[in-house]
């Protein structure tokens, strides 16, 4: 029935569940792959066959309760997202949604509800059940009597030793325990299937200048080898709204968004901030840059869900948030991001990137601008790595470089303030930003080495033109080209650079100008025009095309214009 409407991975997981009919089943699927649809298909099937009478969804946030209720309604299941702890479930509802925190307030009350009917419990982003030991105990207490339990997560790994309830752990040779999923669908597989977009990480470096608690003034380049505390202070200096780094990066991100919106008018951008005050100031910077006031979501507060829903359905270019949209929230039109937070744990990073990867059509790419620091660059390069939660391993590796600071920021956000003592007393004195490198598919392409020129970077951001393998090929070709050029005798290379490079750049500019004029005349998207020119004239994308190939496309476009005028 419903399984016939599923994606290939969802159908395979559904078929596995149908064959085995387990009491507990954990699905690990990359953000944006469609875990909600998969879970609701199982819920509908179990309800239809009378295996369960009620569905309970446990989520990390209040907003996700509403999101689940809306999705469930589309699947013909009525879920109450606002059921009070001791309230009675109305007869026309088949279940309800509750947060992990809400469950933790009175687990016995929810246990009674679960015992009263044969119940399927869907544990969304189940790794949150171990955010506090009391939460894990509450989840286990409340959900233990359930007829079926379905655990979902895009990121089963954690940076602590708290076990996740109802997750199987297998002993490893080193004495640790590793989580075991019943079905796994990683980012790499989803990318190959066209379910998610390829993500281009634009890393920016620059000179940072700050004063330490001891009164010493420090100048360093963001991303260069530094002690951990100095790296953290350099990063916070870059993210200071009063410096020059953030305005420069926001301008670059907005230029990319404008390029995307030429062909996808509703494409949106998201800035993820460290704290509420920074978010407000970033919003002010974006207002100055774009002329439009961005949507601002500061925390999981009353009205936050409405603002996210309004942004999702609007044409507003930018959304600025602290943590509200870092996980689970579905805004498919997001295409450009600015990672402006010091939180750099694998869990948070993967969930944040997950907001941008959902594909709506073939050929789209997502672009995320981030500080060029080792921890973040490593996470960007390892985007396709599949991790599991390991219990019994000391938490001291480089993956959690900023974990302590993340905890401080979380406490600051809960208190809605961030004192100098909490963040470590220092004073940002100034910053400058410069493009450092592009990270894609585990590889790095350095701007300083001119492995990519400005036209090639712009071309990578044009939606509808390049499939993931074509993006990788363009980057590999650019690197090989630079390698060949640097191996030539200096005098020959200089002459060829001055002639061939300038000629191709001039022709690309002329071609792009004509394509823009054709768009204004006909309304045809830039990407469609570029694709048709390639079909008619042959050859690779414009960023890789020779001068002869570029000239042929210019001539063809002029012929179109003459015919249209005649």
MOSUL-V434367 format. One record per backbone hydrogen bond with DSSP energy under -1.0 kcal/mol. NH is the residue of the N-H (numbers start at 1). CO is the residue of the C=O. If there is no record, write none. Layout:
nh/co
NH/CO
NH/CO
//
This chain:
nh/co
4/1
5/2
6/3
11/7
12/8
13/9
14/10
15/11
16/12
17/13
18/14
19/15
20/16
21/17
25/149
27/151
28/183
29/153
30/185
33/30
38/34
39/35
40/36
41/37
42/38
43/39
44/40
45/41
46/42
47/43
48/44
49/45
51/46
52/46
53/118
54/118
55/94
56/120
57/96
58/122
59/98
66/62
67/63
68/64
69/65
70/66
71/67
72/68
73/69
74/70
76/73
77/72
80/95
93/90
94/78
96/55
97/80
98/57
100/59
103/99
104/100
110/106
111/107
112/108
113/109
114/110
115/111
116/112
120/54
121/148
122/56
123/150
124/58
126/152
128/125
129/126
130/127
131/128
136/132
137/133
138/134
139/135
140/136
141/137
142/138
143/139
144/140
146/143
147/119
148/119
149/23
150/121
151/25
152/123
153/27
167/164
170/178
172/176
175/172
177/391
178/170
179/389
180/168
182/26
183/26
185/28
190/186
191/187
192/188
193/189
195/190
196/190
197/357
200/366
201/439
202/368
203/437
204/370
205/434
208/220
209/430
210/218
211/427
212/216
215/212
218/210
220/208
222/206
224/221
231/227
232/228
233/229
234/230
235/231
236/232
237/233
238/234
239/235
243/240
248/244
249/245
250/246
251/247
252/248
253/249
254/250
255/251
256/252
257/253
258/254
259/255
260/256
261/257
263/260
264/260
267/264
268/333
269/317
270/336
271/319
272/338
273/321
279/275
280/276
281/277
282/278
283/279
284/280
285/281
286/282
287/283
288/284
289/285
290/286
291/287
295/318
297/320
301/299
304/301
307/303
308/304
309/305
310/306
311/307
312/308
313/309
314/311
319/269
320/295
321/271
322/297
326/323
334/331
335/268
336/268
337/367
338/270
339/369
340/272
340/338
349/345
350/346
351/347
352/348
353/349
354/350
355/352
356/353
359/195
364/361
366/198
367/335
368/200
369/337
370/202
372/204
373/371
377/373
378/374
379/375
380/376
381/377
382/378
383/380
385/382
391/177
396/394
400/397
401/398
403/400
406/402
407/403
408/404
409/405
410/406
411/407
412/408
413/409
414/410
415/411
417/412
423/419
424/420
427/211
429/209
430/209
432/207
434/205
436/203
437/203
438/445
439/201
440/443
443/440
445/438
447/436
448/436
450/447
451/446
457/453
458/454
459/455
460/456
462/459
471/467
472/468
473/469
474/470
475/471
476/472
477/473
478/474
479/475
480/476
481/477
482/478
483/479
484/480
485/481
486/482
488/485
493/489
494/490
495/491
496/492
497/493
498/494
499/495
500/496
501/496
503/499
504/500
505/501
506/502
507/503
508/504
509/505
510/506
511/507
512/508
513/509
514/510
515/511
516/512
517/513
518/514
519/515
520/516
521/517
522/518
523/519
529/525
530/526
531/527
532/528
533/529
534/530
535/531
536/532
537/533
538/534
544/541
545/541
550/546
551/547
552/548
553/549
554/550
555/551
556/552
557/553
558/554
559/555
560/556
561/557
562/558
563/559
564/560
565/561
566/562
//
